[in-house]
Amino acid sequence: MYMNSKERVRRAVAFKEVDRVPAGLFGTPTYYEEGLAKYIGTGSIEEMYCALGVDIWHCKFGLKYVDDTPNPPQNYAGITKLPFEYVYTVDEVEAYEFPDISKFDAAELAKEIEEHQQFAVCGGINSAIFHHYLWMCGQENALCYLKSQPDVAKAIIRRITDFFVEYLKKVLEAGRGKIDIIENCNDFGTQRSMFISPDDFREFFKPQLKRLYDTAKEYGVMYMQHSCGAIAPIIPDFIEMGADILNPIQVMADGMDIERLAKEYKGKITFYGGIDTQHLLPEGPEERIREEARKTVGYFDKEGGYILSGSQGLLDDIPYSHAVAMLEENMSA
């Protein structure tokens, strides 16, 4: 039985039988995808996706900020004055002016969504509440606030989430029912442990992330939680909140062995990723990559619950032939 990409992804996430495991290339930069397309002799990224069985289109555009005033929630990397570097009261947090959502334009995003309906479309939004909290306060201050000024920390996290809830609503309205997946990128794990404790995650971030989950569910889209690193202690929390997909399954991080995770959570959440990008995909050899792809797909077979991809986006250290080996093996499984 043949399925199109949308049907294949939706059935996999619903733990229903699929014709083959769906695949995606989340987090892979456009230049790499263009190089991969050229390597296999196709004229576009879209043609390459069809040739190699890639089913998910991750939108490359977001909402475009169309005002010439500063845009705080988007990126704090590289700036010297952080808005919450020194803050002592909730009133100070409440007084801070976030960008007006009406100053964001959705035209480019809407066009991209419309033009890629042959795939399951992930509309993005990269609502990195945790990262923006770190950026807006400075990392050391942000972590200290959790203990020294928890009310202030909660207020900052809530205000950041307020912005992203409105941003998400605008993205979903722009999609006009044609977005299949919304992603939320918050990296709570390091290679060896969580960045903050599970208890702190549950007290400070879980209630706010749940607001994003609930907003997406109101529009009937699947929800993907992205978190790098050793996040095994909070996978049950993501399931409880309503995550449909967990990504990227950084298998070299502590506690993230995908065989164990498959046994423990099969039928509860769909895993997206899991083919090691730290050593296996960069170093190979190709037959070892094919073997790992076969083995990982086999944990789920065609019963749903898995989307094949690297354990991070594919970067320059991964030869194109290795990416092809992973994807081709999935198509033949």
Buried (B, 14 or more C-beta within 10 A) or exposed (E): EEBBBBBBBBBBBEBEEBEBBBBBBBBBBEEBBEBBBEBBEBEEBBEBBBBBBBBBBBBBBBBEBEEEEEEBBBEBEEEEEBBBEEBEEBEBBEEBEBBEBEBBBBEBBBEBBEEBBBBBBBBBBBBBBBBBBBBBBBEEBBBEBBEEBEEBBBBBBBBBBBBBBBBBBBBBEBBEEBBBBBBBBBBBBBEEBBBBEBEBBEBBBBBBBBBBBEBBBEBEBBBBBBBBBBBBBBBBBBBEBBBBBBBBBBBBBBBBBBEEBBEEBBEBBBBBBBBBBBEBBBBBEBEBBBBBBEEBBEBBEBBBBBBBBBBBBBBEEBBBBBBBBBBBBBBEB
